[in-house]
Amino acid sequence: MSADTEPPWSLWPAPAKLNLFLRITGRRADGYHLLQTVFRLLDWGDSIRLRPRADGRIVRHGGSVAGVSEDQDLTVRAAKLLQEEANVALGADIVIEKRIPAGGGFGGGSSDAATVLVALNALWGADLSVDRLAELGLRLGADVPVFVRGDNAWAEGVGEALAPVVLAPAWYLLVDPGVHAPTAALFQSTELTRDAAPATMADFVSGMPLENAFEPVLRLREPAVEAAFAALARVGAPRLTGSGSGCFVEFATRESAEAALAVLPSGLRAWTAAGAARSPLRAALETQLMQGRRQEAQGTRF
């Protein structure tokens, strides 16, 4: 790959997610908590720009992301892990276009890492299976596998035992209270319920109210989260996502979500987003693979 034949940049979506509920049902012998949740992927999130490099280096461009050093950046770690596990000699340039707020529970870092794994697997021609990529993703974080697989999912274990679910179309009003919730500290909270009775898929499908275990803890500790809940309660039934501070209300239509947004206090960081039937990353991968086949047929692949 010479400078004259250097491949172009490609653009990949890294969608956000919501946890429609989050229940803690116990703890494993190794100290990890056992969870139940439903992951809802959104048609909104970060974007990742990637370009293969011939020299094997993994280079993040654009400076720090939320104060994270390059060595600790999950996208860089994901690229290096894939490079090592797939025995790939190529490197990559990485640019992250951030929209998902850090610490909000919307899955930004995990989704970014998953996008790098999936996209570089295609761009490098590593040809690892989705199952293998999900295994690598789990080594980076418990939420990474759901983004790798790209389905809305019922999740158990530490969040890695996934079963695809079909969710009705929906729009969401999202609020970022601006609080970076420290997940490790929250898991140590004495107010946290860690032994909830396991829910069933039938409970969820029937519409039974299912809580987020972190909601009462964050509402008690963080005035900004309590204020966001109070504002959202005027337009619907607010919920917390993940172990972050992000809040949301579900609506059946875009129009109803945007009407609710219009009446929120102007000081709140709020926006709307559609639920996705499947990850936008999967659609981008299919497009990339089709383009690759065309280029191969024309003899123009790098």
C-alpha positions in Angstrom: 0.0 0.0 0.0 2.0 3.0 -1.2 1.1 6.7 -0.6 -0.3 6.9 -4.1 -2.7 4.0 -3.4 -3.5 5.0 0.2 -7.1 3.9 0.9 -9.7 6.6 1.6 -11.3 7.3 4.9 -14.5 5.4 5.6 -17.3 6.6 8.0 -19.0 4.2 10.4 -21.8 4.7 12.9 -21.5 3.9 16.6 -25.1 4.0 17.8 -26.1 4.8 21.4 -28.3 2.5 23.5 -30.9 2.6 26.2 -31.5 0.1 29.0 -35.2 -0.2 29.1 -34.8 -1.6 32.7 -31.9 -2.8 34.7 -32.3 -5.3 37.5 -29.5 -6.7 39.7 -30.3 -10.3 40.7 -27.1 -11.3 42.6 -23.4 -11.5 42.5 -20.9 -14.1 41.1 -18.2 -15.6 43.2 -15.7 -13.3 41.4 -17.5 -10.2 42.6 -19.2 -9.3 39.3 -22.9 -8.5 39.7 -25.6 -10.5 37.8 -27.9 -8.3 35.7 -31.0 -8.4 33.7 -31.8 -5.7 31.1 -33.1 -5.0 27.7 -30.8 -3.1 25.4 -32.6 -0.8 22.9 -30.3 0.5 20.1 -30.9 4.0 18.8 -30.6 5.5 15.3 -28.3 8.2 16.7 -24.8 8.2 18.2 -21.1 8.8 17.5 -19.3 8.4 14.2 -16.0 6.8 13.6 -13.7 7.5 10.7 -11.2 4.8 9.8 -8.4 4.4 7.3 -6.1 1.4 7.1 -2.3 2.0 7.4 0.5 0.0 5.9 2.9 0.6 8.8 0.9 -1.4 11.4 0.5 1.7 13.7 -2.8 2.4 15.4 -3.1 6.2 15.5 -6.0 8.2 17.1 -6.4 11.7 15.6 -8.1 14.7 17.0 -6.7 14.8 20.6 -8.1 13.5 23.8 -11.7 12.2 24.1 -13.3 13.3 27.4 -9.9 13.4 29.0 -9.0 9.7 28.0 -5.4 9.1 27.0 -4.7 7.4 23.7 -3.4 4.3 25.4 -6.6 4.0 27.5 -9.0 4.9 24.6 -11.3 1.9 24.0 -11.2 2.4 20.2 -7.4 2.2 20.3 -7.5 -0.8 22.6 -10.1 -2.5 20.3 -7.9 -2.0 17.2 -4.8 -3.3 18.9 -6.7 -6.3 20.3 -8.1 -7.2 16.9 -4.7 -6.7 15.3 -3.1 -9.1 17.8 -5.9 -11.8 17.8 -6.3 -11.8 14.0 -2.5 -11.5 13.3 -3.0 -8.5 11.1 0.0 -6.5 9.9 -2.0 -3.4 8.9 -2.7 -0.5 11.2 -5.3 2.2 11.3 -6.0 5.9 11.6 -9.0 6.6 13.9 -11.0 9.7 14.3 -13.9 9.8 16.7 -16.8 12.3 16.2 -18.4 12.4 19.6 -22.1 13.1 20.2 -22.9 10.6 23.0 -22.2 12.2 26.4 -19.7 10.5 28.6 -21.0 9.0 31.8 -24.7 9.2 30.8 -25.3 5.4 30.4 -25.9 5.7 26.6 -23.0 3.3 25.8 -20.7 5.7 23.9 -17.3 4.2 24.7 -18.6 0.6 24.3 -20.3 1.4 21.0 -17.2 3.2 19.7 -15.0 0.1 20.5 -17.5 -2.3 18.9 -17.6 -0.2 15.7 -13.8 -0.3 15.5 -13.8 -4.1 15.9 -16.5 -4.7 13.3 -15.3 -2.1 10.8 -11.6 -3.0 11.0 -12.4 -6.7 10.8 -13.9 -5.9 7.4 -11.4 -3.3 6.2 -8.4 -5.4 7.2 -10.0 -8.6 5.7 -9.5 -10.3 9.1 -12.7 -12.3 8.6 -13.3 -13.1 12.3 -16.8 -14.3 13.0 -19.3 -12.2 14.9 -19.1 -14.6 17.8 -15.3 -14.1 18.0 -15.7 -10.4 17.7 -18.2 -10.4 20.6 -15.7 -12.5 22.7 -13.1 -9.8 22.0 -15.5 -7.1 22.8 -16.3 -8.6 26.2 -12.7 -8.3 27.1 -13.1 -4.5 26.6 -16.4 -4.1 28.4 -19.6 -5.8 29.3 -21.7 -3.7 26.9 -19.5 -4.1 23.9 -20.9 -7.4 22.7 -24.5 -6.1 22.2 -23.1 -3.4 19.8 -21.0 -6.0 18.0 -24.0 -8.2 17.4 -26.3 -5.3 16.5 -29.6 -6.5 17.8 -31.9 -5.2 20.4 -31.5 -7.8 23.1 -32.6 -9.2 26.4 -29.4 -9.5 28.4 -28.4 -11.5 31.5 -25.1 -12.5 33.2 -22.9 -9.4 33.4 -24.7 -8.2 30.3 -23.0 -10.6 27.8 -25.7 -13.4 27.6 -27.8 -11.9 24.8 -31.1 -13.0 23.2 -32.3 -10.9 20.3 -35.8 -9.3 20.9 -38.1 -7.5 18.5 -39.2 -4.1 19.9 -42.0 -2.0 18.6 -41.0 1.3 16.8 -40.6 4.1 19.3 -39.1 7.6 19.7 -37.3 8.8 22.8 -36.8 12.1 24.5 -33.3 12.0 26.0 -31.8 14.2 28.7 -28.2 14.4 29.8 -28.1 16.0 33.3 -24.3 16.5 32.9 -23.4 14.2 35.7 -20.6 11.7 35.1 -21.9 8.8 37.2 -19.0 6.6 38.6 -20.2 3.1 38.0 -17.8 1.4 40.4 -18.8 3.6 43.2 -22.5 3.1 42.5 -22.1 -0.6 42.6 -20.7 -0.2 46.2 -23.6 1.9 47.3 -25.5 0.7 50.4 -28.8 1.9 48.9 -28.4 -0.3 45.8 -30.8 -3.3 45.6 -28.6 -6.3 44.6 -30.9 -9.2 45.2 -34.0 -8.5 43.1 -36.2 -11.4 42.0 -35.4 -12.3 38.4 -37.7 -10.9 35.8 -39.0 -12.9 32.8 -39.3 -12.0 29.2 -43.1 -12.4 29.7 -42.9 -9.7 32.5 -41.3 -7.3 30.1 -43.6 -8.1 27.1 -46.7 -7.7 29.3 -45.7 -4.2 30.2 -45.0 -4.9 33.9 -43.1 -2.0 35.4 -39.5 -3.0 35.7 -37.1 -0.7 37.5 -33.5 0.5 37.0 -31.7 -0.4 40.2 -29.5 2.7 40.0 -32.4 5.2 39.7 -33.1 5.7 43.4 -29.4 5.9 44.2 -28.7 8.6 41.6 -31.8 10.6 42.3 -30.9 10.7 45.9 -27.2 11.6 45.3 -27.4 13.9 42.4 -29.7 16.9 42.4 -29.3 17.3 38.6 -30.6 13.8 38.0 -33.6 14.5 40.3 -34.3 17.8 38.5 -34.2 16.0 35.1 -36.7 13.4 36.4 -39.0 16.1 37.7 -38.9 17.9 34.3 -39.5 14.7 32.3 -42.4 13.7 34.7 -44.4 16.5 33.2 -44.4 14.9 29.8 -44.3 11.1 30.5 -42.8 8.4 32.7 -39.1 9.0 33.0 -36.5 6.2 33.3 -32.8 6.0 33.8 -30.5 4.3 31.3 -27.7 1.9 32.4 -25.7 3.0 35.4 -25.3 6.5 34.0 -27.1 9.7 34.7 -29.0 9.8 31.4 -32.8 9.9 31.5 -35.4 9.2 28.9 -39.1 9.0 28.1 -40.6 6.7 25.4 -43.1 7.9 22.8 -44.9 6.2 20.0 -44.2 8.9 17.4 -41.6 11.4 16.5 -44.2 14.2 16.7 -45.1 13.4 20.3 -41.4 13.2 21.3 -40.7 16.5 19.7 -43.8 18.1 21.2 -42.6 17.0 24.7 -39.1 18.3 24.0 -40.5 21.7 23.1 -42.0 22.2 26.6 -39.0 21.2 28.6 -37.0 23.9 30.5 -34.5 25.5 28.2 -31.6 24.8 30.6 -31.8 21.0 30.1 -29.6 19.3 27.5 -32.3 17.3 25.7 -32.9 15.9 22.3 -34.9 13.2 20.5 -33.8 10.0 18.8 -35.5 7.0 17.2 -35.2 3.4 18.3 -33.5 1.3 15.8 -34.9 -2.1 14.6 -31.3 -3.1 14.1 -27.9 -1.4 14.5 -27.0 1.2 11.9 -23.5 -0.4 12.1 -24.9 -3.6 10.5 -26.3 -1.7 7.6 -23.0 0.1 7.1 -21.1 -3.2 7.2 -23.4 -4.7 4.5 -22.8 -1.6 2.3 -19.0 -1.9 2.8 -19.0 -5.6 2.0 -21.0 -5.0 -1.2 -18.6 -2.2 -2.2 -15.6 -4.5 -1.5 -17.1 -7.2 -3.7 -17.6 -4.8 -6.6 -14.0 -3.5 -6.2 -12.6 -7.0 -6.1 -14.5 -7.9 -9.3 -13.1 -4.8 -11.0 -9.6 -5.6 -9.7 -9.3 -2.2 -7.8 -9.0 -3.4 -4.2 -5.9 -2.1 -2.3 
